[in-house]
């Protein structure tokens, strides 16, 4: 690790390791679509194209 990398890492605030659902997660859970939202979000993280991911979610709805 370079000295620049260490400086960048040191200046970032620590990330809390929190498994509790936040307000966003609670709202999604209330809709009844939390599983679909998770699949859509995971798909987008991999494929980076909402159009492809939307088709995957639609398949589940129509089946």
PQR file with spaces between the fields and no chain letter, atoms N, CA, C, O and H, PARSE charges and radii, in Angstrom:
ATOM       1  N    UNK     1       0.861   -1.168    0.000 -0.4000 1.5000
ATOM       2  CA   UNK     1       0.000    0.000    0.000 -0.0000 2.0000
ATOM       3  C    UNK     1       0.905    1.228    0.000  0.5500 1.7000
ATOM       4  O    UNK     1       1.848    1.318    0.786 -0.5500 1.4000
ATOM       5  N    UNK     2       0.605    2.166   -0.889 -0.4000 1.5000
ATOM       6  CA   UNK     2       1.405    3.378   -0.971 -0.0000 2.0000
ATOM       7  C    UNK     2       1.025    4.325    0.162  0.5500 1.7000
ATOM       8  O    UNK     2      -0.001    4.151    0.819 -0.5500 1.4000
ATOM       9  H    UNK     2      -0.161    2.092   -1.527  0.4000 1.0000
ATOM      10  N    UNK     3       1.870    5.326    0.377 -0.4000 1.5000
ATOM      11  CA   UNK     3       1.572    6.293    1.430 -0.0000 2.0000
ATOM      12  C    UNK     3       0.305    7.083    1.091  0.5500 1.7000
ATOM      13  O    UNK     3      -0.440    7.471    1.991 -0.5500 1.4000
ATOM      14  H    UNK     3       2.704    5.467   -0.157  0.4000 1.0000
ATOM      15  N    UNK     4       0.056    7.324   -0.202 -0.4000 1.5000
ATOM      16  CA   UNK     4      -1.163    8.018   -0.613 -0.0000 2.0000
ATOM      17  C    UNK     4      -2.391    7.180   -0.273  0.5500 1.7000
ATOM      18  O    UNK     4      -3.388    7.715    0.211 -0.5500 1.4000
ATOM      19  H    UNK     4       0.661    7.009   -0.933  0.4000 1.0000
ATOM      20  N    UNK     5      -2.331    5.865   -0.521 -0.4000 1.5000
ATOM      21  CA   UNK     5      -3.446    4.977   -0.188 -0.0000 2.0000
ATOM      22  C    UNK     5      -3.723    5.002    1.310  0.5500 1.7000
ATOM      23  O    UNK     5      -4.881    5.033    1.725 -0.5500 1.4000
ATOM      24  H    UNK     5      -1.521    5.430   -0.914  0.4000 1.0000
ATOM      25  N    UNK     6      -2.674    4.990    2.121 -0.4000 1.5000
ATOM      26  CA   UNK     6      -2.850    5.020    3.572 -0.0000 2.0000
ATOM      27  C    UNK     6      -3.493    6.334    4.001  0.5500 1.7000
ATOM      28  O    UNK     6      -4.341    6.350    4.894 -0.5500 1.4000
ATOM      29  H    UNK     6      -1.733    4.965    1.784  0.4000 1.0000
ATOM      30  N    UNK     7      -3.092    7.437    3.368 -0.4000 1.5000
ATOM      31  CA   UNK     7      -3.675    8.735    3.713 -0.0000 2.0000
ATOM      32  C    UNK     7      -5.158    8.764    3.358  0.5500 1.7000
ATOM      33  O    UNK     7      -5.970    9.262    4.138 -0.5500 1.4000
ATOM      34  H    UNK     7      -2.404    7.424    2.643  0.4000 1.0000
ATOM      35  N    UNK     8      -5.523    8.228    2.175 -0.4000 1.5000
ATOM      36  CA   UNK     8      -6.925    8.210    1.759 -0.0000 2.0000
ATOM      37  C    UNK     8      -7.759    7.340    2.688  0.5500 1.7000
ATOM      38  O    UNK     8      -8.885    7.697    3.033 -0.5500 1.4000
ATOM      39  H    UNK     8      -4.863    7.824    1.541  0.4000 1.0000
ATOM      40  N    UNK     9      -7.217    6.213    3.088 -0.4000 1.5000
ATOM      41  CA   UNK     9      -7.924    5.310    3.980 -0.0000 2.0000
ATOM      42  C    UNK     9      -8.084    5.920    5.361  0.5500 1.7000
ATOM      43  O    UNK     9      -9.141    5.795    5.979 -0.5500 1.4000
ATOM      44  H    UNK     9      -6.302    5.923    2.808  0.4000 1.0000
ATOM      45  N    UNK    10      -7.052    6.575    5.844 -0.4000 1.5000
ATOM      46  CA   UNK    10      -7.093    7.156    7.179 -0.0000 2.0000
ATOM      47  C    UNK    10      -8.079    8.311    7.267  0.5500 1.7000
ATOM      48  O    UNK    10      -8.635    8.561    8.336 -0.5500 1.4000
ATOM      49  H    UNK    10      -6.193    6.677    5.342  0.4000 1.0000
ATOM      50  N    UNK    11      -8.307    9.018    6.170 -0.4000 1.5000
ATOM      51  CA   UNK    11      -9.193   10.176    6.208 -0.0000 2.0000
ATOM      52  C    UNK    11     -10.668    9.804    6.092  0.5500 1.7000
ATOM      53  O    UNK    11     -11.533   10.658    6.286 -0.5500 1.4000
ATOM      54  H    UNK    11      -7.855    8.815    5.301  0.4000 1.0000
ATOM      55  N    UNK    12     -10.968    8.548    5.779 -0.4000 1.5000
ATOM      56  CA   UNK    12     -12.358    8.129    5.648 -0.0000 2.0000
ATOM      57  C    UNK    12     -12.899    7.716    7.010  0.5500 1.7000
ATOM      58  O    UNK    12     -12.206    7.060    7.788 -0.5500 1.4000
ATOM      59  H    UNK    12     -10.265    7.854    5.621  0.4000 1.0000
ATOM      60  N    UNK    13     -14.141    8.103    7.293 -0.4000 1.5000
ATOM      61  CA   UNK    13     -14.723    7.713    8.580 -0.0000 2.0000
ATOM      62  C    UNK    13     -14.958    6.211    8.616  0.5500 1.7000
ATOM      63  O    UNK    13     -15.205    5.600    7.576 -0.5500 1.4000
ATOM      64  H    UNK    13     -14.703    8.635    6.661  0.4000 1.0000
ATOM      65  N    UNK    14     -14.885    5.613    9.788 -0.4000 1.5000
ATOM      66  CA   UNK    14     -15.124    4.176    9.881 -0.0000 2.0000
ATOM      67  C    UNK    14     -16.572    3.845    9.536  0.5500 1.7000
ATOM      68  O    UNK    14     -17.484    4.613    9.841 -0.5500 1.4000
ATOM      69  H    UNK    14     -14.684    6.110   10.632  0.4000 1.0000
ATOM      70  N    UNK    15     -16.770    2.706    8.903 -0.4000 1.5000
ATOM      71  CA   UNK    15     -18.097    2.260    8.521 -0.0000 2.0000
ATOM      72  C    UNK    15     -18.657    1.418    9.652  0.5500 1.7000
ATOM      73  O    UNK    15     -18.010    0.483   10.122 -0.5500 1.4000
ATOM      74  H    UNK    15     -16.029    2.082    8.655  0.4000 1.0000
ATOM      75  N    UNK    16     -19.845    1.749   10.079 -0.4000 1.5000
ATOM      76  CA   UNK    16     -20.478    1.000   11.162 -0.0000 2.0000
ATOM      77  C    UNK    16     -20.921   -0.359   10.635  0.5500 1.7000
ATOM      78  O    UNK    16     -21.518   -0.450    9.562 -0.5500 1.4000
ATOM      79  H    UNK    16     -20.371    2.509    9.697  0.4000 1.0000
ATOM      80  N    UNK    17     -20.632   -1.401   11.381 -0.4000 1.5000
ATOM      81  CA   UNK    17     -21.055   -2.744   11.027 -0.0000 2.0000
ATOM      82  C    UNK    17     -22.412   -2.969   11.674  0.5500 1.7000
ATOM      83  O    UNK    17     -22.505   -3.448   12.804 -0.5500 1.4000
ATOM      84  H    UNK    17     -20.147   -1.327   12.252  0.4000 1.0000
ATOM      85  N    UNK    18     -23.460   -2.617   10.941 -0.4000 1.5000
ATOM      86  CA   UNK    18     -24.805   -2.609   11.503 -0.0000 2.0000
ATOM      87  C    UNK    18     -25.707   -3.517   10.681  0.5500 1.7000
ATOM      88  O    UNK    18     -25.909   -3.285    9.490 -0.5500 1.4000
ATOM      89  H    UNK    18     -23.383   -2.228   10.023  0.4000 1.0000
ATOM      90  N    UNK    19     -26.241   -4.537   11.307 -0.4000 1.5000
ATOM      91  CA   UNK    19     -27.140   -5.457   10.620 -0.0000 2.0000
ATOM      92  C    UNK    19     -28.604   -5.073   10.781  0.5500 1.7000
ATOM      93  O    UNK    19     -29.481   -5.733   10.223 -0.5500 1.4000
ATOM      94  H    UNK    19     -26.077   -4.727   12.275  0.4000 1.0000
ATOM      95  N    UNK    20     -28.876   -4.026   11.525 -0.4000 1.5000
ATOM      96  CA   UNK    20     -30.256   -3.589   11.725 -0.0000 2.0000
ATOM      97  C    UNK    20     -30.771   -2.918   10.458  0.5500 1.7000
ATOM      98  O    UNK    20     -30.041   -2.163    9.816 -0.5500 1.4000
ATOM      99  H    UNK    20     -28.164   -3.489   11.978  0.4000 1.0000
ATOM     100  N    UNK    21     -32.029   -3.189   10.090 -0.4000 1.5000
ATOM     101  CA   UNK    21     -32.590   -2.521    8.909 -0.0000 2.0000
ATOM     102  C    UNK    21     -32.729   -1.017    9.141  0.5500 1.7000
ATOM     103  O    UNK    21     -33.152   -0.573   10.209 -0.5500 1.4000
ATOM     104  H    UNK    21     -32.622   -3.803   10.611  0.4000 1.0000
ATOM     105  N    UNK    22     -32.364   -0.249    8.123 -0.4000 1.5000
ATOM     106  CA   UNK    22     -32.518    1.205    8.229 -0.0000 2.0000
ATOM     107  C    UNK    22     -33.925    1.587    7.756  0.5500 1.7000
ATOM     108  O    UNK    22     -34.731    0.716    7.429 -0.5500 1.4000
ATOM     109  H    UNK    22     -32.021   -0.609    7.256  0.4000 1.0000
ATOM     110  N    UNK    23     -34.211    2.878    7.720 -0.4000 1.5000
ATOM     111  CA   UNK    23     -35.550    3.340    7.339 -0.0000 2.0000
ATOM     112  C    UNK    23     -35.921    2.911    5.925  0.5500 1.7000
ATOM     113  O    UNK    23     -37.065    2.534    5.672 -0.5500 1.4000
ATOM     114  H    UNK    23     -33.556    3.585    7.986  0.4000 1.0000
ATOM     115  N    UNK    24     -34.972    2.965    5.008 -0.4000 1.5000
ATOM     116  CA   UNK    24     -35.218    2.558    3.616 -0.0000 2.0000
ATOM     117  C    UNK    24     -35.626    1.087    3.575  0.5500 1.7000
ATOM     118  O    UNK    24     -36.620    0.729    2.942 -0.5500 1.4000
ATOM     119  H    UNK    24     -34.043    3.272    5.213  0.4000 1.0000
ATOM     120  N    UNK    25     -34.858    0.243    4.250 -0.4000 1.5000
ATOM     121  CA   UNK    25     -35.160   -1.190    4.271 -0.0000 2.0000
ATOM     122  C    UNK    25     -36.538   -1.460    4.867  0.5500 1.7000
ATOM     123  O    UNK    25     -37.272   -2.317    4.377 -0.5500 1.4000
ATOM     124  H    UNK    25     -34.051    0.533    4.764  0.4000 1.0000
ATOM     125  N    UNK    26     -36.882   -0.739    5.909 -0.4000 1.5000
ATOM     126  CA   UNK    26     -38.185   -0.923    6.544 -0.0000 2.0000
ATOM     127  C    UNK    26     -39.318   -0.566    5.580  0.5500 1.7000
ATOM     128  O    UNK    26     -40.337   -1.255    5.526 -0.5500 1.4000
ATOM     129  H    UNK    26     -36.286   -0.042    6.307  0.4000 1.0000
ATOM     130  N    UNK    27     -39.131    0.511    4.824 -0.4000 1.5000
ATOM     131  CA   UNK    27     -40.163    0.920    3.867 -0.0000 2.0000
ATOM     132  C    UNK    27     -40.319   -0.110    2.759  0.5500 1.7000
ATOM     133  O    UNK    27     -41.438   -0.428    2.357 -0.5500 1.4000
ATOM     134  H    UNK    27     -38.303    1.071    4.868  0.4000 1.0000
ATOM     135  N    UNK    28     -39.203   -0.630    2.263 -0.4000 1.5000
ATOM     136  CA   UNK    28     -39.249   -1.647    1.210 -0.0000 2.0000
ATOM     137  C    UNK    28     -39.928   -2.906    1.738  0.5500 1.7000
ATOM     138  O    UNK    28     -40.733   -3.512    1.031 -0.5500 1.4000
ATOM     139  H    UNK    28     -38.294   -0.371    2.590  0.4000 1.0000
ATOM     140  N    UNK    29     -39.621   -3.305    2.956 -0.4000 1.5000
ATOM     141  CA   UNK    29     -40.249   -4.484    3.564 -0.0000 2.0000
ATOM     142  C    UNK    29     -41.771   -4.322    3.612  0.5500 1.7000
ATOM     143  O    UNK    29     -42.507   -5.271    3.342 -0.5500 1.4000
ATOM     144  H    UNK    29     -38.968   -2.813    3.531  0.4000 1.0000
ATOM     145  N    UNK    30     -42.237   -3.124    3.955 -0.4000 1.5000
ATOM     146  CA   UNK    30     -43.680   -2.880    4.055 -0.0000 2.0000
ATOM     147  C    UNK    30     -44.394   -3.026    2.712  0.5500 1.7000
ATOM     148  O    UNK    30     -45.587   -3.329    2.686 -0.5500 1.4000
ATOM     149  H    UNK    30     -41.639   -2.353    4.174  0.4000 1.0000
ATOM     150  N    UNK    31     -43.699   -2.820    1.606 -0.4000 1.5000
ATOM     151  CA   UNK    31     -44.338   -2.924    0.294 -0.0000 2.0000
ATOM     152  C    UNK    31     -44.606   -4.366   -0.099  0.5500 1.7000
ATOM     153  O    UNK    31     -45.447   -4.637   -0.956 -0.5500 1.4000
ATOM     154  H    UNK    31     -42.730   -2.574    1.626  0.4000 1.0000
ATOM     155  N    UNK    32     -43.889   -5.293    0.532 -0.4000 1.5000
ATOM     156  CA   UNK    32     -44.012   -6.698    0.154 -0.0000 2.0000
ATOM     157  C    UNK    32     -43.138   -7.066   -1.026  0.5500 1.7000
ATOM     158  O    UNK    32     -43.242   -8.172   -1.556 -0.5500 1.4000
ATOM     159  H    UNK    32     -43.207   -5.073    1.228  0.4000 1.0000
ATOM     160  N    UNK    33     -42.279   -6.151   -1.442 -0.4000 1.5000
ATOM     161  CA   UNK    33     -41.431   -6.381   -2.617 -0.0000 2.0000
ATOM     162  C    UNK    33     -39.942   -6.383   -2.263  0.5500 1.7000
ATOM     163  O    UNK    33     -39.104   -6.112   -3.123 -0.5500 1.4000
ATOM     164  H    UNK    33     -42.195   -5.253   -1.011  0.4000 1.0000
ATOM     165  N    UNK    34     -39.612   -6.680   -1.032 -0.4000 1.5000
ATOM     166  CA   UNK    34     -38.207   -6.627   -0.605 -0.0000 2.0000
ATOM     167  C    UNK    34     -37.341   -7.609   -1.387  0.5500 1.7000
ATOM     168  O    UNK    34     -36.212   -7.288   -1.760 -0.5500 1.4000
ATOM     169  H    UNK    34     -40.293   -6.900   -0.333  0.4000 1.0000
ATOM     170  N    UNK    35     -37.869   -8.801   -1.633 -0.4000 1.5000
ATOM     171  CA   UNK    35     -37.091   -9.810   -2.372 -0.0000 2.0000
ATOM     172  C    UNK    35     -36.821   -9.341   -3.803  0.5500 1.7000
ATOM     173  O    UNK    35     -35.701   -9.455   -4.302 -0.5500 1.4000
ATOM     174  H    UNK    35     -38.786   -9.061   -1.330  0.4000 1.0000
ATOM     175  N    UNK    36     -37.855   -8.817   -4.452 -0.4000 1.5000
ATOM     176  CA   UNK    36     -37.689   -8.310   -5.816 -0.0000 2.0000
ATOM     177  C    UNK    36     -36.719   -7.138   -5.847  0.5500 1.7000
ATOM     178  O    UNK    36     -35.889   -7.041   -6.751 -0.5500 1.4000
ATOM     179  H    UNK    36     -38.765   -8.724   -4.046  0.4000 1.0000
ATOM     180  N    UNK    37     -36.820   -6.246   -4.863 -0.4000 1.5000
ATOM     181  CA   UNK    37     -35.911   -5.107   -4.791 -0.0000 2.0000
ATOM     182  C    UNK    37     -34.463   -5.572   -4.633  0.5500 1.7000
ATOM     183  O    UNK    37     -33.557   -5.023   -5.259 -0.5500 1.4000
ATOM     184  H    UNK    37     -37.494   -6.325   -4.128  0.4000 1.0000
ATOM     185  N    UNK    38     -34.254   -6.583   -3.797 -0.4000 1.5000
ATOM     186  CA   UNK    38     -32.903   -7.096   -3.584 -0.0000 2.0000
ATOM     187  C    UNK    38     -32.352   -7.714   -4.872  0.5500 1.7000
ATOM     188  O    UNK    38     -31.190   -7.501   -5.219 -0.5500 1.4000
ATOM     189  H    UNK    38     -34.991   -7.029   -3.288  0.4000 1.0000
ATOM     190  N    UNK    39     -33.196   -8.487   -5.583 -0.4000 1.5000
ATOM     191  CA   UNK    39     -32.733   -9.090   -6.840 -0.0000 2.0000
ATOM     192  C    UNK    39     -32.409   -8.019   -7.873  0.5500 1.7000
ATOM     193  O    UNK    39     -31.408   -8.112   -8.584 -0.5500 1.4000
ATOM     194  H    UNK    39     -34.140   -8.660   -5.301  0.4000 1.0000
ATOM     195  N    UNK    40     -33.262   -6.999   -7.950 -0.4000 1.5000
ATOM     196  CA   UNK    40     -33.031   -5.917   -8.897 -0.0000 2.0000
ATOM     197  C    UNK    40     -31.735   -5.176   -8.571  0.5500 1.7000
ATOM     198  O    UNK    40     -30.940   -4.891   -9.467 -0.5500 1.4000
ATOM     199  H    UNK    40     -34.075   -6.923   -7.373  0.4000 1.0000
ATOM     200  N    UNK    41     -31.524   -4.870   -7.314 -0.4000 1.5000
ATOM     201  CA   UNK    41     -30.315   -4.164   -6.896 -0.0000 2.0000
ATOM     202  C    UNK    41     -29.067   -5.003   -7.149  0.5500 1.7000
ATOM     203  O    UNK    41     -28.061   -4.489   -7.637 -0.5500 1.4000
ATOM     204  H    UNK    41     -32.169   -5.102   -6.586  0.4000 1.0000
ATOM     205  N    UNK    42     -29.129   -6.286   -6.821 -0.4000 1.5000
ATOM     206  CA   UNK    42     -27.993   -7.181   -7.062 -0.0000 2.0000
ATOM     207  C    UNK    42     -27.692   -7.309   -8.549  0.5500 1.7000
ATOM     208  O    UNK    42     -26.533   -7.292   -8.963 -0.5500 1.4000
ATOM     209  H    UNK    42     -29.946   -6.703   -6.425  0.4000 1.0000
ATOM     210  N    UNK    43     -28.747   -7.437   -9.345 -0.4000 1.5000
ATOM     211  CA   UNK    43     -28.577   -7.544  -10.798 -0.0000 2.0000
ATOM     212  C    UNK    43     -27.896   -6.295  -11.345  0.5500 1.7000
ATOM     213  O    UNK    43     -26.958   -6.383  -12.138 -0.5500 1.4000
ATOM     214  H    UNK    43     -29.688   -7.450   -9.009  0.4000 1.0000
ATOM     215  N    UNK    44     -28.374   -5.140  -10.916 -0.4000 1.5000
ATOM     216  CA   UNK    44     -27.786   -3.896  -11.417 -0.0000 2.0000
ATOM     217  C    UNK    44     -26.323   -3.765  -11.016  0.5500 1.7000
ATOM     218  O    UNK    44     -25.515   -3.247  -11.787 -0.5500 1.4000
ATOM     219  H    UNK    44     -29.136   -5.069  -10.273  0.4000 1.0000
ATOM     220  N    UNK    45     -25.979   -4.222   -9.838 -0.4000 1.5000
ATOM     221  CA   UNK    45     -24.585   -4.148   -9.389 -0.0000 2.0000
ATOM     222  C    UNK    45     -23.679   -4.957  -10.308  0.5500 1.7000
ATOM     223  O    UNK    45     -22.520   -4.596  -10.512 -0.5500 1.4000
ATOM     224  H    UNK    45     -26.635   -4.643   -9.212  0.4000 1.0000
ATOM     225  N    UNK    46     -24.197   -6.045  -10.860 -0.4000 1.5000
ATOM     226  CA   UNK    46     -23.400   -6.897  -11.739 -0.0000 2.0000
ATOM     227  C    UNK    46     -23.463   -6.428  -13.191  0.5500 1.7000
ATOM     228  O    UNK    46     -22.430   -6.291  -13.846 -0.5500 1.4000
ATOM     229  H    UNK    46     -25.138   -6.338  -10.694  0.4000 1.0000
ATOM     230  N    UNK    47     -24.669   -6.183  -13.690 -0.4000 1.5000
ATOM     231  CA   UNK    47     -24.857   -5.930  -15.125 -0.0000 2.0000
ATOM     232  C    UNK    47     -24.828   -4.465  -15.515  0.5500 1.7000
ATOM     233  O    UNK    47     -24.593   -4.145  -16.680 -0.5500 1.4000
ATOM     234  H    UNK    47     -25.508   -6.294  -13.158  0.4000 1.0000
ATOM     235  N    UNK    48     -25.060   -3.570  -14.571 -0.4000 1.5000
ATOM     236  CA   UNK    48     -25.046   -2.122  -14.821 -0.0000 2.0000
ATOM     237  C    UNK    48     -25.985   -1.689  -15.932  0.5500 1.7000
ATOM     238  O    UNK    48     -25.683   -0.761  -16.683 -0.5500 1.4000
ATOM     239  H    UNK    48     -25.250   -3.829  -13.625  0.4000 1.0000
ATOM     240  N    UNK    49     -27.134   -2.368  -16.036 -0.4000 1.5000
ATOM     241  CA   UNK    49     -28.122   -2.000  -17.050 -0.0000 2.0000
ATOM     242  C    UNK    49     -29.507   -2.303  -16.494  0.5500 1.7000
ATOM     243  O    UNK    49     -29.906   -3.465  -16.413 -0.5500 1.4000
ATOM     244  H    UNK    49     -27.379   -3.121  -15.426  0.4000 1.0000
ATOM     245  N    UNK    50     -30.241   -1.262  -16.112 -0.4000 1.5000
ATOM     246  CA   UNK    50     -31.564   -1.434  -15.519 -0.0000 2.0000
ATOM     247  C    UNK    50     -32.510   -2.161  -16.450  0.5500 1.7000
ATOM     248  O    UNK    50     -33.384   -2.900  -15.997 -0.5500 1.4000
ATOM     249  H    UNK    50     -29.917   -0.318  -16.178  0.4000 1.0000
ATOM     250  N    UNK    51     -32.346   -1.959  -17.754 -0.4000 1.5000
ATOM     251  CA   UNK    51     -33.262   -2.582  -18.713 -0.0000 2.0000
ATOM     252  C    UNK    51     -33.188   -4.109  -18.630  0.5500 1.7000
ATOM     253  O    UNK    51     -34.219   -4.783  -18.637 -0.5500 1.4000
ATOM     254  H    UNK    51     -31.636   -1.358  -18.122  0.4000 1.0000
ATOM     255  N    UNK    52     -31.992   -4.644  -18.553 -0.4000 1.5000
ATOM     256  CA   UNK    52     -31.825   -6.099  -18.435 -0.0000 2.0000
ATOM     257  C    UNK    52     -32.414   -6.575  -17.107  0.5500 1.7000
ATOM     258  O    UNK    52     -33.118   -7.583  -17.057 -0.5500 1.4000
ATOM     259  H    UNK    52     -31.155   -4.096  -18.548  0.4000 1.0000
ATOM     260  N    UNK    53     -32.126   -5.856  -16.058 -0.4000 1.5000
ATOM     261  CA   UNK    53     -32.583   -6.253  -14.724 -0.0000 2.0000
ATOM     262  C    UNK    53     -34.102   -6.150  -14.596  0.5500 1.7000
ATOM     263  O    UNK    53     -34.718   -6.982  -13.929 -0.5500 1.4000
ATOM     264  H    UNK    53     -31.553   -5.037  -16.099  0.4000 1.0000
ATOM     265  N    UNK    54     -34.704   -5.164  -15.209 -0.4000 1.5000
ATOM     266  CA   UNK    54     -36.158   -5.029  -15.156 -0.0000 2.0000
ATOM     267  C    UNK    54     -36.817   -6.228  -15.814  0.5500 1.7000
ATOM     268  O    UNK    54     -37.847   -6.705  -15.338 -0.5500 1.4000
ATOM     269  H    UNK    54     -34.203   -4.488  -15.750  0.4000 1.0000
ATOM     270  N    UNK    55     -36.237   -6.723  -16.907 -0.4000 1.5000
ATOM     271  CA   UNK    55     -36.780   -7.911  -17.566 -0.0000 2.0000
ATOM     272  C    UNK    55     -36.736   -9.120  -16.636  0.5500 1.7000
ATOM     273  O    UNK    55     -37.666   -9.926  -16.633 -0.5500 1.4000
ATOM     274  H    UNK    55     -35.400   -6.336  -17.294  0.4000 1.0000
ATOM     275  N    UNK    56     -35.686   -9.258  -15.860 -0.4000 1.5000
ATOM     276  CA   UNK    56     -35.579  -10.375  -14.928 -0.0000 2.0000
ATOM     277  C    UNK    56     -36.663  -10.306  -13.856  0.5500 1.7000
ATOM     278  O    UNK    56     -37.223  -11.338  -13.487 -0.5500 1.4000
ATOM     279  H    UNK    56     -34.930   -8.603  -15.863  0.4000 1.0000
ATOM     280  N    UNK    57     -36.965   -9.136  -13.359 -0.4000 1.5000
ATOM     281  CA   UNK    57     -38.006   -8.976  -12.343 -0.0000 2.0000
ATOM     282  C    UNK    57     -39.369   -9.239  -12.972  0.5500 1.7000
ATOM     283  O    UNK    57     -40.217   -9.876  -12.347 -0.5500 1.4000
ATOM     284  H    UNK    57     -36.510   -8.297  -13.659  0.4000 1.0000
ATOM     285  N    UNK    58     -39.598   -8.768  -14.182 -0.4000 1.5000
ATOM     286  CA   UNK    58     -40.878   -8.994  -14.857 -0.0000 2.0000
ATOM     287  C    UNK    58     -41.166  -10.476  -15.037  0.5500 1.7000
ATOM     288  O    UNK    58     -42.319  -10.892  -14.931 -0.5500 1.4000
ATOM     289  H    UNK    58     -38.909   -8.250  -14.690  0.4000 1.0000
ATOM     290  N    UNK    59     -40.144  -11.282  -15.307 -0.4000 1.5000
ATOM     291  CA   UNK    59     -40.334  -12.719  -15.480 -0.0000 2.0000
ATOM     292  C    UNK    59     -40.968  -13.324  -14.238  0.5500 1.7000
ATOM     293  O    UNK    59     -41.859  -14.167  -14.339 -0.5500 1.4000
ATOM     294  H    UNK    59     -39.207  -10.944  -15.393  0.4000 1.0000
ATOM     295  N    UNK    60     -40.510  -12.894  -13.062 -0.4000 1.5000
ATOM     296  CA   UNK    60     -41.050  -13.422  -11.811 -0.0000 2.0000
ATOM     297  C    UNK    60     -42.504  -13.021  -11.611  0.5500 1.7000
ATOM     298  O    UNK    60     -43.287  -13.790  -11.055 -0.5500 1.4000
ATOM     299  H    UNK    60     -39.786  -12.209  -12.979  0.4000 1.0000
ATOM     300  N    UNK    61     -42.865  -11.851  -12.050 -0.4000 1.5000
ATOM     301  CA   UNK    61     -44.220  -11.342  -11.858 -0.0000 2.0000
ATOM     302  C    UNK    61     -45.211  -12.085  -12.758  0.5500 1.7000
ATOM     303  O    UNK    61     -46.331  -12.384  -12.343 -0.5500 1.4000
ATOM     304  H    UNK    61     -42.229  -11.226  -12.502  0.4000 1.0000
ATOM     305  N    UNK    62     -44.796  -12.377  -13.976 -0.4000 1.5000
ATOM     306  CA   UNK    62     -45.706  -12.987  -14.940 -0.0000 2.0000
ATOM     307  C    UNK    62     -45.791  -14.495  -14.810  0.5500 1.7000
ATOM     308  O    UNK    62     -46.679  -15.105  -15.405 -0.5500 1.4000
ATOM     309  H    UNK    62     -43.886  -12.135  -14.313  0.4000 1.0000
ATOM     310  N    UNK    63     -44.916  -15.109  -14.067 -0.4000 1.5000
ATOM     311  CA   UNK    63     -44.934  -16.580  -13.942 -0.0000 2.0000
ATOM     312  C    UNK    63     -45.951  -17.029  -12.940  0.5500 1.7000
ATOM     313  O    UNK    63     -46.102  -18.229  -12.709 -0.5500 1.4000
ATOM     314  H    UNK    63     -44.193  -14.614  -13.584  0.4000 1.0000
